[in-house]
Amino acid sequence: MPDDNHQNVIHADWVTTKQAAAETGYAPAHTRRLAIRGAVPATRVGREWLVNLPALRAHQARMAALGNAKHNPWRDELAAQGRGRARAAADAPEADAPPD
C-alpha cells in the first residue's frame, strides 16, 4: 500500500500547458509547440505536457524584447542554433573571385 506522505510531488515551477496559458497568455497549443521544439524545458507526463514556468516567462520576455524582429529569419541567434535562413552573402560565391 503506498504511503500518502510519498506521493509524487511536482515542483511548483512546472505547470500544465493550460496553467501556463493562464499565466502567460500563450495558447496551450503554442506552449506545446515550444515544448516539442525544445524552446522551453518541458516533460510529458501521460498525455499532458508540463513546462517550466520561469523558463517560459523568460522566453516570453525575449520575444517581447525582440518585437517584430522575432519574425526575422536572418537573426544571428537563429544562425547560431542552426536554424533560420543563411545570409545570401555568406552562401553566394564571391562576384570578384576568378573561376577555378
Buried (B, 14 or more C-beta within 10 A) or exposed (E): EEEEEEEEEEEEEBBBBEBBBEBBEBEBEBBBEBBEEEBBBBEEEEEEBBBBBEBBBEBBEEEEEEEEEEEEEEBEEBBEEEEBEEEEEEEEEEEEEEEE
